[in-house]
Amino acid sequence: MTDRPWTRHYEAGVPTALEFEATAVPAFLRRSAASHAEAPAIVFMNRTLTYRELLEQVDRFSAALTALGVTRGTRVAIQLPNLPQTVIAYYATLSLGAQAVLTNPLYVEREIEHQWTDAGCTVAITTDFLFARRLTHIRARLPVEHYIITAIPDYLRFPLSWLAPLKLRRADPPLIARVEPADDVHVMTRLIRTHEPLAPDVELDLDETAVLQYTGGTTGLAKGAQLTHRNLSCNVQQIAAWFTQFERGAEVCMTSLPLFHSFGMTVCMNYPVYLASAMLLMPDPRDIRAITRAIAKHRVTLLPAVPAQFNAINQLPDARRLDLSSVKVCVSGSAPLPLDVCEQFERLTGGRIAEGFGLSETSPVTHCNPLVGKRKIGSIGIPLPNTDAKIVSLDDRGVDVPSGTHGELVIRGPQVMRGYWQRPDETHAAIANGWFHTGDVAVMDEDGFFVIVGRKKDMIVAAGYNVYPDEIDRVLMSHPDIVESATIGVPDETRGETVKAFVVRRQGADVSREALVEFCRRELAAYKVPRAIEFRDSLPKSTVLKVLRRELRAEAIEKAAVRG
């Protein structure tokens, strides 16, 4: 593909093509520790680790992992919230040429067993309460040979190191537990304390897998995207080339997005480490009050977030009383960003939001809006340097469709995974002739900006017409009285499917269903207008605050079956 209309909209200073540095992500940490040794690397409540201290902790832990038999190709499960231990475990694992299997701490036993067995994890790093509550019941069915246990307060200073356990014991369920060490159960802080900080003598192969990033498994069993050291390194360098506003060693990144998710891993951890910037770790992405206060207190300059977080900050009364003017750049992803949410947040902070796009299989970032110049709110922006994207027919993936036409978004670039772990058939189906087929239905305009209109699997076929939920949700969320929307298709005997929207009204608003339907009629073709609208106090969301349409769909189908 040689026609790249989007390059004319690149900001000044952003190259259309990069000469990538052949450096793995762990080397970025070493470089930042060498050039900014005393700069803050991690800020976690009342504890700060400098880059010198972070590297020392990583080297000590990599030595401990080596003593436990971790070597090149070992799969290491990391099941932790956003803690200093998460960053340490991740970089130590990658430094050894081992593979990190990032695991959602909210997974239940069935999900843990599938992921760790599928990956063949022989080492697992987790918290005391997760080990006691989830893992003890399934240990006999797991391939794990060594468990490394840590606790949330382990990196806190006095008095929080004393007060936090008391608070965690009162949580429901408790977020702390007593775990007795054993031959196969080790305490992370003790391992770090008892091993010397020796840099691993491992030459990393950029084309070997660094991370097994498991997909959500919403359409079946989760599968692991094999992200190589080259994938991760190139994506960080692409992001660094895109955001020309930042200065090495001078930024503070809000790290509230979960690090086990690819968005958090790359944009909230690997990229700040590349910049020698401080990572402000927040364990709970839903604690909007704490996040907002932390932005003001620590003078955050880079704020990666999802639309639900931006919207929640907008609605927070505290936000009007705090100085949030330090925010320079925000990166939005995971879901469409409503125009009014964007405008209100930018007025509140003075920062500028760049809406982008990515997938687990692409490390993850592929597209982003420019911060300066042409920006199209509601679009995912344009491809990053060295990234190609196009739209192909939904009926024939070998046929490109012209701009302005709906089709499947396909992507090619150095950030695209090598394939799915132990799934050659699914790899072959996803990557054809070098192009990764995203499963997202999108449209490209004449400027090269892309808009996602929905997932192929979410597409609604109503009376023979294709209806895309994201398009309807954008319209509904443009109404001044609506803050959230999720549209689904529900079975219908005559139409095949009918369109139903679940919406959350702005606090104090009393807009009616009839008014919303009339609003939609002015903005949408008749066959797209929701036949049913249900008001909710909130919508079900994932750990990265992405609306879970599948739960709404399952609920609607169950209700229909009961009525039938």
NORNOR-V787794 format. One record per residue. N is the residue number from 1. SS is DSSP state (h for helix, s for strand, l for the rest). PSI is psi in whole degrees, -180 to 180 (* if undefined). OMEGA is omega in whole degrees, 0 to 359 (999 if undefined). Layout:
((N/SS/PSI/OMEGA) (N/SS/PSI/OMEGA))
This chain:
((1/l/120/183) (2/l/-22/181) (3/l/111/179) (4/l/81/184) (5/h/-21/184) (6/h/-22/186) (7/h/-24/179) (8/h/-9/178) (9/h/6/174) (10/l/144/176) (11/l/157/174) (12/l/132/180) (13/l/-10/177) (14/l/116/182) (15/l/150/176) (16/l/-20/177) (17/l/142/181) (18/l/148/166) (19/l/100/189) (20/l/138/173) (21/l/129/182) (22/l/69/185) (23/l/131/178) (24/l/159/184) (25/h/-42/179) (26/h/-30/178) (27/h/-27/176) (28/h/-38/177) (29/h/-45/180) (30/h/-40/180) (31/h/-43/179) (32/h/-36/178) (33/h/-31/179) (34/h/-39/185) (35/h/-24/183) (36/l/55/188) (37/l/-42/185) (38/l/6/176) (39/l/146/179) (40/s/131/177) (41/s/-46/181) (42/s/131/171) (43/s/117/181) (44/s/103/182) (45/l/-115/183) (46/l/21/181) (47/s/134/175) (48/s/132/173) (49/s/128/174) (50/s/171/178) (51/h/-33/176) (52/h/-45/181) (53/h/-39/179) (54/h/-46/180) (55/h/-39/179) (56/h/-42/178) (57/h/-41/178) (58/h/-45/181) (59/h/-38/177) (60/h/-43/183) (61/h/-34/177) (62/h/-35/175) (63/h/-39/178) (64/h/-42/178) (65/h/-40/178) (66/h/-41/179) (67/h/-25/178) (68/l/4/176) (69/l/5/179) (70/l/131/181) (71/l/-173/181) (72/l/128/177) (73/l/-10/176) (74/l/135/176) (75/s/123/183) (76/s/116/178) (77/s/132/177) (78/s/106/183) (79/s/84/186) (80/l/149/168) (81/l/-173/181) (82/l/94/180) (83/l/161/172) (84/h/-35/180) (85/h/-30/179) (86/h/-47/180) (87/h/-44/180) (88/h/-48/181) (89/h/-41/181) (90/h/-52/184) (91/h/-32/176) (92/h/-42/180) (93/h/-50/181) (94/h/-33/180) (95/h/-27/182) (96/l/-1/185) (97/l/8/175) (98/l/173/185) (99/s/126/179) (100/s/129/175) (101/s/95/185) (102/s/127/190) (103/l/132/179) (104/l/124/179) (105/l/-17/180) (106/l/-4/179) (107/l/143/174) (108/l/175/186) (109/h/-44/182) (110/h/-43/182) (111/h/-40/178) (112/h/-47/182) (113/h/-44/179) (114/h/-50/186) (115/h/-49/185) (116/h/-31/177) (117/h/-43/178) (118/h/-42/181) (119/h/-24/185) (120/l/43/181) (121/l/127/178) (122/l/-12/176) (123/s/138/178) (124/s/133/178) (125/s/120/186) (126/s/178/180) (127/s/163/179) (128/h/-44/184) (129/h/-31/176) (130/h/-39/178) (131/h/-47/183) (132/h/-38/188) (133/h/-35/187) (134/h/-42/194) (135/h/-30/183) (136/l/-28/183) (137/l/-22/187) (138/l/11/184) (139/h/-38/183) (140/h/-20/182) (141/h/1/183) (142/l/151/178) (143/l/1/186) (144/l/129/179) (145/l/-27/181) (146/s/130/174) (147/s/133/177) (148/s/122/191) (149/s/137/174) (150/s/167/179) (151/l/152/182) (152/h/-42/184) (153/h/-1/190) (154/h/-28/182) (155/h/19/176) (156/l/154/175) (157/l/163/175) (158/l/140/8) (159/l/-7/182) (160/h/-31/179) (161/h/-24/178) (162/h/-37/183) (163/h/-37/185) (164/h/-46/179) (165/h/-35/179) (166/h/-43/179) (167/h/-41/182) (168/h/-31/178) (169/h/-27/181) (170/h/-9/179) (171/l/158/180) (172/l/105/359) (173/l/164/180) (174/l/143/181) (175/l/30/175) (176/l/147/181) (177/l/156/177) (178/l/125/179) (179/l/124/180) (180/l/129/176) (181/l/153/178) (182/s/-178/181) (183/l/-30/181) (184/l/11/178) (185/s/120/188) (186/s/150/177) (187/s/124/186) (188/h/-46/182) (189/h/-35/179) (190/h/-40/177) (191/h/-43/181) (192/h/-41/183) (193/h/-31/187) (194/l/4/177) (195/l/143/180) (196/l/150/180) (197/l/75/182) (198/l/124/178) (199/l/134/181) (200/l/137/178) (201/l/68/184) (202/l/125/175) (203/l/112/185) (204/l/135/175) (205/l/117/185) (206/l/-22/183) (207/l/6/173) (208/l/154/180) (209/s/132/177) (210/s/-37/184) (211/s/134/166) (212/s/102/184) (213/s/106/185) (214/s/137/176) (215/l/169/186) (216/l/-22/180) (217/l/29/183) (218/l/-20/180) (219/l/17/182) (220/l/-160/179) (221/l/139/179) (222/l/144/179) (223/l/150/186) (224/s/120/173) (225/s/124/181) (226/s/104/178) (227/s/122/183) (228/s/167/174) (229/h/-37/179) (230/h/-44/177) (231/h/-52/184) (232/h/-44/182) (233/h/-45/181) (234/h/-40/181) (235/h/-39/175) (236/h/-43/180) (237/h/-34/176) (238/h/-43/179) (239/h/-42/180) (240/h/-37/178) (241/h/-31/183) (242/h/-44/183) (243/l/95/184) (244/l/-2/188) (245/l/-11/191) (246/l/151/181) (247/l/133/181) (248/l/134/176) (249/l/6/186) (250/l/4/186) (251/l/160/175) (252/s/121/183) (253/s/129/173) (254/s/116/181) (255/s/74/178) (256/l/-23/176) (257/l/139/184) (258/l/132/181) (259/l/-16/176) (260/l/-10/177) (261/l/146/186) (262/h/-34/177) (263/h/-50/179) (264/h/-44/182) (265/h/-49/187) (266/h/-50/188) (267/h/-30/183) (268/h/-8/180) (269/h/-64/185) (270/h/-41/180) (271/h/-47/175) (272/h/-38/178) (273/h/-41/176) (274/h/-39/182) (275/h/-6/189) (276/l/39/180) (277/l/163/178) (278/s/138/173) (279/s/119/178) (280/s/100/188) (281/s/126/176) (282/l/117/185) (283/l/-24/186) (284/l/107/181) (285/l/-11/180) (286/l/-11/181) (287/l/78/188) (288/h/-35/179) (289/h/-45/179) (290/h/-40/180) (291/h/-45/182) (292/h/-43/178) (293/h/-36/179) (294/h/-36/176) (295/h/-47/181) (296/h/-45/185) (297/h/-44/187) (298/h/5/176) (299/l/56/180) (300/l/135/178) (301/l/-28/180) (302/s/123/184) (303/s/91/170) (304/s/133/183) (305/s/174/176) (306/s/159/184) (307/h/-37/180) (308/h/-34/178) (309/h/-45/177) (310/h/-45/181) (311/h/-42/180) (312/h/-38/177) (313/h/-41/177) (314/h/-39/185) (315/h/-9/186) (316/l/121/180) (317/h/-36/180) (318/h/-31/186) (319/h/-30/181) (320/h/-23/184) (321/h/-7/183) (322/l/154/176) (323/l/104/180) (324/l/19/187) (325/l/-8/179) (326/l/-23/185) (327/l/122/178) (328/l/-48/186) (329/s/134/173) (330/s/142/176) (331/s/122/182) (332/s/137/178) (333/s/-177/174) (334/l/-29/182) (335/l/162/179) (336/l/142/180) (337/l/112/179) (338/l/144/183) (339/h/-45/184) (340/h/-33/176) (341/h/-44/179) (342/h/-49/183) (343/h/-42/181) (344/h/-41/181) (345/h/-40/180) (346/h/-34/174) (347/h/-37/183) (348/h/-40/188) (349/h/-27/188) (350/l/-7/177) (351/l/175/182) (352/s/135/183) (353/s/129/173) (354/s/110/178) (355/s/133/182) (356/s/-166/185) (357/s/147/175) (358/s/171/179) (359/s/160/176) (360/h/-37/184) (361/h/-7/183) (362/h/23/166) (363/l/-3/5) (364/s/-13/199) (365/s/130/176) (366/s/-33/184) (367/s/155/173) (368/s/148/173) (369/l/143/172) (370/l/149/177) (371/l/-29/181) (372/l/138/180) (373/l/-146/184) (374/l/128/176) (375/l/136/182) (376/l/101/179) (377/l/136/183) (378/l/-15/174) (379/l/163/175) (380/l/2/178) (381/s/-146/186) (382/s/159/182) (383/s/145/176) (384/l/165/176) (385/l/143/179) (386/l/18/179) (387/s/128/174) (388/s/147/177) (389/s/148/177) (390/s/172/180) (391/s/129/179) (392/s/160/183) (393/l/141/176) (394/l/-21/181) (395/l/-27/182) (396/l/100/186) (397/l/-11/178) (398/l/-2/183) (399/l/121/175) (400/s/145/177) (401/l/153/183) (402/l/165/178) (403/l/146/181) (404/l/-2/183) (405/l/135/177) (406/l/143/176) (407/s/-171/180) (408/s/135/176) (409/s/126/175) (410/s/150/190) (411/s/144/175) (412/s/133/180) (413/s/173/184) (414/l/-11/180) (415/l/-4/182) (416/l/134/183) (417/l/163/175) (418/l/-18/179) (419/s/178/178) (420/s/138/182) (421/l/118/175) (422/l/30/178) (423/l/72/183) (424/h/-36/180) (425/h/-43/180) (426/h/-33/175) (427/h/-45/180) (428/h/-36/180) (429/h/-31/184) (430/h/-33/183) (431/s/113/182) (432/s/123/179) (433/l/37/177) (434/l/-5/182) (435/s/131/176) (436/s/125/180) (437/s/114/192) (438/s/-24/188) (439/s/2/178) (440/s/135/174) (441/s/128/186) (442/s/174/175) (443/s/141/176) (444/s/134/178) (445/l/-179/186) (446/l/-18/177) (447/l/-7/182) (448/l/12/174) (449/l/141/184) (450/s/142/175) (451/s/128/175) (452/s/128/179) (453/s/-7/176) (454/s/170/174) (455/s/147/177) (456/h/-40/183) (457/h/-19/179) (458/h/-8/184) (459/l/135/180) (460/s/131/176) (461/s/101/184) (462/s/114/180) (463/l/37/177) (464/l/-6/180) (465/s/143/175) (466/s/126/180) (467/s/133/184) (468/l/118/187) (469/h/-40/183) (470/h/-36/180) (471/h/-43/180) (472/h/-40/180) (473/h/-38/177) (474/h/-42/180) (475/h/-48/182) (476/h/-40/181) (477/h/-9/174) (478/l/-11/176) (479/l/135/186) (480/l/-18/182) (481/l/3/183) (482/s/131/180) (483/s/-25/179) (484/s/151/178) (485/s/146/174) (486/s/120/183) (487/s/139/179) (488/s/169/170) (489/s/134/177) (490/s/147/183) (491/s/142/180) (492/s/129/186) (493/l/-34/184) (494/l/-35/184) (495/l/-2/186) (496/s/-64/172) (497/s/154/173) (498/s/156/187) (499/s/126/176) (500/s/136/180) (501/s/137/172) (502/s/127/185) (503/s/153/174) (504/s/122/180) (505/s/150/172) (506/l/146/182) (507/l/127/179) (508/l/-10/181) (509/l/151/179) (510/l/31/180) (511/l/141/184) (512/l/165/175) (513/h/-43/183) (514/h/-40/179) (515/h/-38/179) (516/h/-39/178) (517/h/-43/179) (518/h/-39/177) (519/h/-44/180) (520/h/-36/180) (521/h/-29/180) (522/h/-19/187) (523/h/-14/188) (524/l/153/172) (525/l/153/188) (526/h/-39/184) (527/h/-13/179) (528/h/-16/185) (529/l/129/180) (530/l/132/174) (531/l/-21/179) (532/s/138/176) (533/s/127/180) (534/s/128/178) (535/s/137/178) (536/l/153/173) (537/l/-29/179) (538/l/166/178) (539/l/146/178) (540/l/137/184) (541/s/156/176) (542/l/-179/179) (543/l/-18/175) (544/l/22/173) (545/l/31/174) (546/l/132/182) (547/s/134/182) (548/l/88/179) (549/h/-32/184) (550/h/-34/179) (551/h/-40/178) (552/h/-39/180) (553/h/-45/180) (554/h/-40/178) (555/h/-43/181) (556/h/-39/180) (557/h/-39/179) (558/h/-41/179) (559/h/-41/180) (560/h/-38/180) (561/h/-38/179) (562/h/-43/179) (563/h/-36/181) (564/l/*/999))
